Amino acid sequence: MSISFMRYKITFFYFVQYLSVGILGPYFAMYLYQKGFNGTQIGLFLGSMPIAVMLLQPLWSYFSDIFNTRRNLLVISCLGSSVSMIGLGVSSEFSAVLFWVLLYSGFRAPIQPISNAITLDYLELINRPQDFGLVRLWGSVAFVVSSILLGVFFLEKLLTIFSWILLGIYLLLTGISFSLPKRGKKYQYSLFDGLHFLPENPEFVLYLIGIAFIGATLSISISYQTLFLDMMGTPPWLLGLITSLPALFEIPLMLLISTLFKRVSWSIMIFIGACALPIRWFFYLLITDPVWVIPTQILHSIAVVSFMVVGVFFIDKSISEKWRATSQGLYSTAMGGLGSGVGLYLAGYVLDLYDVRMIWAFNLILGLLGVIFIKLALRKFEEVENSKKAKVDTCQIM
């Protein structure tokens, strides 16, 4: 199979995958609201998803590494997500919906980190690792397409079509997964090799803590922004436009990534992304006219590119490729795991006690904590890198 055709298939996988993200992220809270659930219940649904991810995502990714079987696990996860959407579509009771939400979260958990690992493996094989941003770019295009189409044309039918559209998307992903490349370079592992992974990389642990706070704010924003806009009386066409704008702004940023890598350090780009988010939440506290949300969306785009593209590449180059899927799994877990789960649940509690606007005050606090931990972690990474360079220089002198 030609290199270009395989790359097209990987890119198409990202496109289809992010069609689901453009539906699930902005509209899931509204879908649950239309099903008749209150703020606390919605917070529990949304909060349980990343907790399930936190428990299962590292295991999926770890097993994909030690058993060298990434593609097969990706097929299983996409197929399981499809089945979960059927259950969600036919259920209306709280306990039944919670069951299907948890099952869906467990199956969906490895899709992003394993597909990232497969993509990074392949790009390294063809000597184009810097092109990860160009592949991921099509995910942003898909997010724009699905969020605009659903928001503008199908918002009034959301309760009827939500789960069935996602069912079709995950079935398509299952089919594409069968044709993705297998892991090229294989390593020998023992089952408990990974027990030493985190203790040997304390700077990575510190970074994950900061990412957990950042991920919480992003998850809260994606889940509650649509409700925030709806409660301000935003017309459907404007709501769909605002929801899709961050992904639209991501496209030119991702096109520039390869150039930026040559001129700006990864750590600076990541820190800029972390700082952009608290500024965004501060503006959300003040905004009363939905039109003014539009210019703030560029801040979201900067953060997403910093963490979903630069961050992925940064972790890949900082951790041994032997643990590529495991490190990507832990990174994704931190981004959408415990911090995100607790944050989403507490955001639902804040919604019941106050109103949707106070959620942004909560986000501001979490975002500032994330900035602090990210800064400390990046400094630690720099110290480790300088220490490695010093050892190499010493060996060369000797």
N, C-alpha and C positions, 0 to 999 in steps of 0.2 A: 504494500500500500504506500502511495506517495506521501512525502512529508506534508505537502500542502493540504492534501485531502484529510489527513488525520488532524491537522491543526484546525481545519474547518469544523470537524466533528466536535472537537473539544470546545471550540468557540460557541458552537450551536448549543452544546450542553449548558454552558454558562448563560446563554440567552434564555433558554427555556427555564432554567433554574430560577432566574431572577424575574421571570414573568410571575412566578408564584410569590416571590418576595414583594412585588409591587401590588399584589392583591392582599396577601396575608397581613403585612406590616401595617399599612394605613387603614385597612377596613375591618380587621378582625374585631376590634373593640366595638365598632358600630354594629357589626353583625350580631355580636352577643347582646348588645343593648336592644336591638330589634327583636331578639328572641325573648326578651322580657326579663333579663337578669339585671340586678341592681349593681351599684358601683363596687361594693365589697365583693360580690360574687364575680364580677368581671375582673377585679383585681386578683382574686384567687385563681381564676382560669389563666390569666396572663402570667401571673407570678409562678404558677406551677410548671409552666412550660420550660423556662430556663433552668429550674431546679432539676427537672427530669433530664434536661440536656447536660447539666453539670455532672449528674451521676453516671450517665451512659456514654457521653461523647468521648471522654478520655479512654474508656474501655474499647469502644469501637475502633478508635484510631490506633490504640496500642496493639490490639489484635491484628489489625491490618498490617502493622509493621512486622510483628514477630512471626506471623504466619505467611507473610509476603503475598497477601491476597486482597489487595485493595479493590480491584474491580468487582469481585464477587460480592463483597460487603456493600459496595455502592448499589448494586442491583437489588439486593435484599432491602436496603433502606428505602429506595425509591418505591419498590413494590409495596412495602409495609405502609408507607405514607399514603399510597393510593387507597388501600383498604380502610385506613383510618378516616379518610374523607367521606367514605360511604357511611360509616357509623355516625360521624358528626352530622351529616346531612339529614339522617332519619331520626335523630334524637332531640328531645326537648326538655327532659328532666335534668335537673342539676347534676345528679350523680352519674347519669349516663354520659352527659356532655363532658364532665370532668374526666371520666374514664377514657373517652376517645381523644380528648385533648392530650392527656398524658401519653397514650399509646402513640399518637401522631408525633409528639415531641421526641419520644425515644427513637422512633424510626428516622425522623428527619435529622436528628442530631449529627450523624457523621457525613451528611451529604457535602457540606461546605469544606470541612478540613480534608476529607479524602479526595474530593475533586481537586482541591488546591494542590495536594501532594502529587496526584497523578499529572496535573498540568506542569508543576515545577520539575518533576522527573523528566517529562517529555521535552520541555524547553531546554533543560540542561543537556539532554541527549543530542539535540540539534544545535547546541551552542548558541541559544537565544534566550537565556534566563531573564534578560532585561525586558523582554516582550510580555511579561506577565500582565502589566498594566494594559497593554493593547488587547489581550484576551479578555481581561476582566471588564474592559470598557463596554463590551456588548451586553454585560449584565446590567449596566446602567441604562443602556438603550432600552432593554427589555422592561426595566422598572418604569421608565417613562411611558412606554406603550401601554402596559397593563394598568397602571394607576390612572392615566388619563382616560382610557377607554371605559374603565369601570366607573370612575367618578363622574364623567360627563354623560354617558349613555345608559348606564345600568344601575345607578345608585338606588333608585326606587325599587328595583327588583333584587336588591342585595340578599335579602333573606332567602329568596328562592334559588338563586343561582350560585351563591358563594362557594359552597363545598363541592359542587359538581364541576365547576370550572377547574378548581384545584385538582380534582380527581383526574380529569383529562390531562392536565399538565404533568402530574406525577407518573401517569401511565406512559406518556411520551418520554419522560426522563428515564424510565425503566428500559425502554427500548433502546435509547441512545447509549445507556451504560454498557450494554452487551458488547458494543463495538469500540469502546475506549481501550487504550493500550494497557497491557499488563505491566507490572513493575519490572523494569529492565534489570537493574542491579540488585542482587539479592544478598542479604547478610545472614550470618548465623546468630541465633539468639538462644538464650535459655528463657524459660517462662518468667523468671523474676529479675531479668536484667534491668527492667525499668525502675526497680526500687531505688537505684542509685542516681536516677536521672535528675530529680529535683534537688537533692542535697548537694550534688556536684555543680549545680548552676543557681546559686542563691540570688544572683542579679536577675535571673529570669523570673524567679518567684516574686521578687519585689516589683518587677514590671507587670506581672500578672495581677497583682493587687491593684495597681493603678488602672489597668485595663478593665478590671471588674467595676470600678466606679464609673469609668467612661462608658462602658457597655450598658450600665444601668440607665444612664441619662439618655443614651441613644434609643434603648428599648422603650423607655417611658415616652419619649418624644414620638416615635413611630406609632405607638399604640394609642396615644391620647391626643395627638395633634388634630386628627380628623374630628374628634368629638369637640375639641376646643374651637375649631373653626365653625362647626355646625351650630354650637351654642352662641356664636357671634352672629348667626344668621347669614352665613356665607352661602351664596348661590352655588348650586352643584357644579357649574362650569368653572367657577373660580376655585372651588375646593379641589377639583381634579387637577387644575393647573398648578396650584400651590403645592399639592402633594407630590407632583411629578417633577417640579423644578429642581430639587436637590440633585436628582439623578441626571437631569439635563445639564446642570452646571458641572457635574463630574466628568462629562465626556471630554471637554477641552483640557481639563486638568490631567486626565489620564493620558491624553495624547502628548502632553508635555513631560510625562514622568521620566522617560528615557533621557531627555535633555537635562532635567532637574537633577537626576542621579549624578551627572557629571559635574555639576556646579554647586550643589547644596548637599550637605551631609544628611544621612537618613535621620539621625537623631534630631536635627533642627526641624526637619519636616514633620516629624512625629510630635515634637513639642508645640509647634505652631498649631497643629490640629487639635491638641489637647486644650490649648488656650482659647481657641475659637468657640468652643462650646459654652463655657460660662458666660461669655459675652452674648451669645444667642439667647440663653435663658433669661438674662437680665432684660433684654429687649422684649421678650415674650411677656414679662411681668407688666410692661408698660403699654403694650399694644392693645387698642380697643377697636381698631378698624382693620379687618382682615387683609386689606391691600398692603399694609405695612409689613405683613409677614413675608411678602415676596423678597425684598432685598436681604432679609436675614437668612434665607435659604442657602445663600452662597457659603455661609459659615458652616452649615451642615455638610455641604459638599467638600469643603476643605478638610473637615474632620474625617469623613468617610474615606477619602483618598489617602489621607495620612495613615489610617489604621487598617483599612481593608486592602490596600495595595502596598504602600511603603512598609507598613507594619508587618504584613505577611512576608515580604521580601527580607526585611530586617531580621525577623526570627529565623527564616530559612538560612541566612548566611551566618547567624550567630550560634546556631546549634548544629551539631553533627547531622549530616544527611541520613545517617543510620536511623535517626529518630525523627525523620521528616514528618510523617503523619502524626506521630505522638505529640511533637511540639506544636504542630498546627492545630491538633485537637485540643490541647491545653489552652492555646491562645484563643480559639473559638469558644471554649468553655468559659474562660474568664470574661470574654466579651459578652456572651449571652447566657452565663451560668448563674452562680449564687448571687452575685451583686445585682444582676439584672432581675432575677426572680424575686428577691426581697424588695428591691426597688419598685417593681411593678405592683406587688401586693400592697406596699405602703402607699403607693400613689393612688390606688383604689380607695384606701382608707382615708387619705387626704381629700379625695373627691367627695366622699360621703360626709366628712366633717365640715369641709369648707366649700370650695368650688374648684373647677378645673384650672383656674388661674393660679391657685396656690401650689399646684403641682410643679409649676416652673420655679417657684422659690425653693422647693425641695430639690429640684434638679440642679439649681445653682449651687447649693451646698455640696451635693455629690460631685459636681463637676470640678469645684475648687479642690476637693480632696484628691480627685483623680490627677489634677495638674501637679500637685505636690509629690505624689508617689511616682508619677511618670518621670519627673525631673530627677528624683533621687535614683531611680533605676537606671536612667540614661547615663548619669554620672558614674554609677557603678560599672556599667557596660564599658564605658570609656576607660576606666581604671584597669579593668581586666584586659582590654585590648592593648593598652600601653604596656602592661606587664608582659604580655606575650611577645610584643615587638622588642622589648628590652632583652628578653631571653634569647630571641633569634639573633639580635645584634651581638650579644655576648658570645654566642656559639660561633658566629662568623669571625669574630676577632681572635678567638682561641684557635 
